Amino acid sequence: MYHLPASVTQGSTWAGLMEAMSRSVLPSAVALVIPETYQRQLLWAVARYWLCEDHTYCGHCLSCMAWSDDGHPDVLVAGNDGPPSVDVCRKLADDVHLSPVASSRRIAAVLWADKMNLNAANSMLKIAEEPPSHGHVFFLMEEDRLIPTLRSRSWFFRFPQEELIEALPVPDGEAAWLAWIARAGQKVQAVDLLAELRGMEMSLASQGLLKEAAGLSQLIFLAGRAHLPATMIADLAYLLIKEDYPFEHISDHFR
Ligand SMILES: [Zn+2]
């Protein structure tokens, strides 16, 4: 269910997180700054270690055994479909007070925390200030942006974007594109493909091909949100960049 690229787990930020967890010193509010593509994967990875009885993701304690394809009963997530509303945030803050089910802790996670509106952000204030003794709040965000009252209560772990994504060349010509599509379609984890597209977006932007880069950026957003399979993402990237197909035509299909 979770898969993090080596560029994430080999960096110093990941090492710092693991170190804090192994010493059991993770504070009650944690801010994780990482590109949207990796937010869910990072959350699952950190939660696996943090909820495990000895923080090793041992695989056999009650908490480790409670993981399924649907997640974990003590990991509550707001923002699965984009920035969470104030109602969703309020419910999250309430639910984290309930006793843990399979672990000694509960995690309330807010995805897109940099993009939630002010009311939603304010509704998280109380839980960040006075969490229940078993509770933790994780704010996951692409940009290092939180309202000051939440910021001052959170411990930040920043995964530098430039360390995670290297510029990748866009396939050159029809044959190269077809070979790329065939290879991309075999990727089991769409997140790997999205990381690759981010690399292409970066090289398009550096060549001044801003329209193509923007289209790719929108595709990455759409693909993550709609959980598109790798084969479809690869075909859409081809249409967008090689065939110059307008992104609006693509997004119309997913309304
Ligand atoms: Zn365990």
Residues whose N, C-alpha, C, O or C-beta is under 5 A from the ligand:
A	BS01	ZN	C52 E53 Y57 C58 G59 H60 C61 C64
